[in-house]
């Protein structure tokens, strides 16, 4: 049951990521600033950024199908992996939205959204650590 629910949530998160990528693409300037330092800034074109981001997102989300075939006999791992992909998609939305905001012409206090960026990274770490903890828990409780 949990697998079916997370499959549905994953599918919705893919739709949200695609909508966000298209929205971000429409709002980006011709040159996208990726990094800014005292010596200068690193920028790439809007089109290579868009195609690189969408390619990375597609490849990452395609892992769901590979994991589904390889671990067909382990629904608990597949359930965890679908949840992990949802968390990664949330991170992609946060990251792309931040890059869009950073490249906009608006003045914005970035310290107001740092919790969202750091929170999504912490969520990835917590979800990634949840599987080994769950596996160890099942291993030790099965012996009891």
Order of alpha helices (4+ residues) and beta strands (2+ residues): alpha-beta-beta-alpha-alpha-alpha
